[in-house]
Amino acid sequence: MSARVRTALLAAVALSCAACSTGSLFDSDTPVPTGYVIASAPAGSLSGVQATQVDISIARPDFAPGLDTDRIAVLKGRQLDYYRGARWGGRTVEVVQSMLVSTLQDQKLFRSVTAEQARVASDYMLDIEVRHFESDYARGAIPEAHVAIIGRLIRIVDRKLVATVTSDARVAATEERMSTVVAAFESASQKVALDLAQQTATAVATDQPALRKAHGETAEVRSQQ
């Protein structure tokens, strides 16, 4: 076989492979994952809760192993899995933090509520630990969305732990469909967020004398330096 013929054959094979590769990329039977979001709780969902003119930042949440992902987690007994063809609109750390910031801000219980990474000066930080954020099949074929969050309220001026707030909610999906599972996640997440907002508002209101004292002591120490 001449060099010219061999070169021509190799070129033809390469083009054929490239065409096959391009076809499989665009004609794949693998479905594109559907992205889902969780809305914050409606404004004014809480009443009769004391508001305080302070600024609060929400820390980036720490998640239990396997839950810090954009995939929607499924728990069956001790087996952790994920739904196929479905994703959150971002990583869960972003989804939960955004939902908490919006929910607490919209309740008008504080002067401002921002994400920690916004680097806005705050009076308090709510450190967040997410213990549960999964679809749980422990009770049968229809899953429950299980959301459990622990918040640690920290007074910024002296780094003191003011209070620990916790909330845990389970909401059953109406059927085993992705849209109803996500709706259950949203309902459970909003219940937890509102519960944390109420507990945090109460703790902050109670802490105001200590906050003023801490600011006074800090100013006194600085004046002596």
C-alpha positions in Angstrom: 0.0 0.0 0.0 1.4 3.4 -1.0 2.0 6.1 1.5 -0.6 8.3 -0.3 -3.3 5.6 -0.1 -2.5 4.8 3.6 -2.8 8.5 4.4 -6.1 8.8 2.7 -7.5 5.8 4.5 -6.4 7.1 7.9 -8.0 10.4 7.2 -11.3 8.7 6.2 -11.2 6.6 9.4 -10.6 9.7 11.5 -13.4 11.6 10.0 -15.8 8.7 10.4 -14.9 8.4 14.1 -15.3 12.2 14.6 -18.8 11.9 13.0 -19.7 9.0 15.3 -18.5 10.9 18.4 -20.4 14.1 17.5 -23.6 12.1 16.8 -23.4 10.3 20.2 -22.9 13.5 22.0 -25.9 15.3 20.7 -28.2 12.3 20.2 -27.6 10.7 23.6 -30.6 9.0 25.2 -29.4 10.3 28.7 -32.0 12.9 29.8 -30.8 16.4 30.8 -31.2 16.7 34.6 -34.1 19.0 35.6 -33.1 21.7 38.1 -35.3 22.6 41.0 -35.4 25.5 43.4 -36.9 26.1 46.9 -38.8 29.4 47.5 -38.4 31.2 50.8 -41.3 31.5 53.2 -43.8 34.2 52.3 -43.3 37.6 53.9 -45.2 38.2 57.1 -45.6 34.5 57.9 -44.7 35.3 61.5 -46.8 37.5 63.8 -46.5 38.4 67.5 -42.7 38.1 67.4 -40.6 40.9 68.8 -38.5 42.7 66.2 -35.0 44.1 67.0 -33.0 46.7 65.1 -29.8 44.6 64.7 -27.9 43.2 61.7 -27.5 39.5 61.3 -25.4 37.4 58.9 -26.1 33.8 58.0 -23.0 31.7 57.7 -22.4 29.2 54.9 -24.0 26.0 56.2 -22.1 22.9 57.1 -23.8 19.7 55.9 -23.8 16.1 57.0 -21.6 13.9 54.8 -23.2 13.2 51.4 -25.6 16.1 51.5 -23.3 18.9 50.3 -24.1 18.5 46.6 -26.4 19.7 43.9 -28.0 16.2 43.7 -31.2 15.5 45.6 -30.4 13.0 48.3 -32.5 9.9 49.0 -32.3 7.9 52.2 -33.5 4.2 52.3 -32.6 2.8 55.7 -28.8 3.4 56.0 -28.3 3.6 52.2 -27.8 7.1 50.8 -28.6 7.6 47.2 -29.6 10.3 44.8 -32.5 10.8 42.3 -31.6 10.4 38.7 -32.4 13.2 36.3 -33.0 15.8 39.0 -30.8 18.4 40.5 -31.1 21.4 42.8 -30.5 24.7 41.1 -27.1 25.0 42.9 -25.2 23.2 45.6 -27.3 22.6 48.8 -25.0 25.0 50.7 -26.2 27.8 48.4 -29.8 26.7 48.2 -30.2 26.5 52.0 -28.3 29.7 52.8 -30.2 31.7 50.2 -33.5 30.4 51.5 -32.6 31.2 55.1 -31.4 34.7 54.3 -34.5 35.5 52.3 -36.9 34.0 54.8 -35.4 35.8 57.8 -35.1 39.1 55.9 -38.7 39.0 54.7 -40.1 38.5 58.2 -38.9 42.1 59.1 -37.7 40.9 62.5 -34.2 42.4 62.1 -32.7 45.6 60.5 -30.9 43.5 57.9 -30.1 39.9 57.2 -27.2 39.1 54.8 -25.1 36.1 53.8 -21.8 35.8 55.6 -19.8 36.2 52.4 -21.4 39.6 51.8 -18.9 40.9 54.4 -21.4 43.4 55.9 -20.7 44.4 59.4 -23.2 42.6 61.7 -24.1 42.4 65.3 -24.7 38.6 65.2 -23.9 35.6 63.1 -26.1 32.6 62.8 -23.8 29.6 62.3 -25.7 26.9 60.4 -25.4 23.1 60.6 -27.6 21.0 58.4 -28.2 17.5 59.8 -30.9 16.4 57.4 -31.8 17.5 53.9 -33.0 14.3 52.2 -36.0 12.4 50.9 -36.6 9.6 53.4 -38.4 6.3 52.4 -38.4 4.9 55.9 -42.2 4.9 56.1 -43.1 3.3 52.8 -43.2 3.9 49.1 -44.1 7.6 49.4 -41.2 9.6 50.7 -41.0 12.3 53.3 -38.8 15.4 52.9 -36.7 15.5 56.1 -35.0 18.9 57.0 -33.2 19.4 60.3 -31.0 22.5 61.0 -29.1 23.6 64.1 -28.3 27.3 64.4 -25.7 28.8 66.8 -26.2 32.5 67.4 -22.9 34.3 68.0 -22.5 37.8 69.3 -19.9 39.3 67.0 -18.4 41.9 69.2 -17.0 39.4 71.8 -17.6 36.1 69.9 -19.9 34.8 72.6 -22.4 32.0 71.9 -25.8 33.6 72.8 -28.1 30.7 72.0 -28.5 27.4 70.1 -31.7 27.1 68.0 -32.9 23.9 66.4 -35.7 22.9 64.1 -36.7 19.6 62.5 -39.5 19.0 60.0 -40.9 16.1 58.0 -43.4 16.6 55.2 -44.7 13.7 53.2 -45.0 14.0 49.4 -48.4 13.5 48.0 -47.2 10.9 45.6 -43.9 9.5 44.3 -43.3 12.2 41.6 -40.3 14.5 41.5 -42.5 17.7 41.5 -44.3 16.6 44.7 -41.1 15.5 46.4 -39.6 19.0 45.8 -42.8 20.6 47.0 -42.4 18.6 50.2 -38.8 19.8 50.5 -40.0 23.4 50.1 -42.7 23.0 52.8 -40.3 21.4 55.3 -37.6 23.9 54.6 -40.0 26.8 55.1 -41.2 25.4 58.4 -37.7 25.0 59.7 -36.7 28.5 58.5 -39.6 30.2 60.1 -39.1 28.2 63.4 -35.4 29.3 63.4 -36.4 32.9 62.6 -38.8 33.0 65.6 -36.3 31.4 68.0 -33.5 33.7 66.8 -35.6 36.8 67.2 -36.5 35.9 70.7 -32.8 35.2 71.6 -31.7 38.4 70.0 -34.3 40.5 71.9 -33.3 38.9 75.2 -29.6 39.5 74.5 -29.8 43.3 73.9 -28.6 44.3 77.4 -25.6 42.0 77.0 -24.9 43.4 73.5 -24.9 47.0 74.8 -22.7 46.0 77.7 -20.3 44.2 75.4 -20.1 47.2 73.0 -19.4 49.5 76.0 -16.7 47.2 77.4 -15.1 47.0 74.0 -15.1 50.8 73.6 -13.6 51.2 77.1 -10.8 48.7 76.4 -10.0 50.5 73.1 -9.9 53.9 74.8 -7.4 52.6 77.4 -5.0 51.2 74.7 
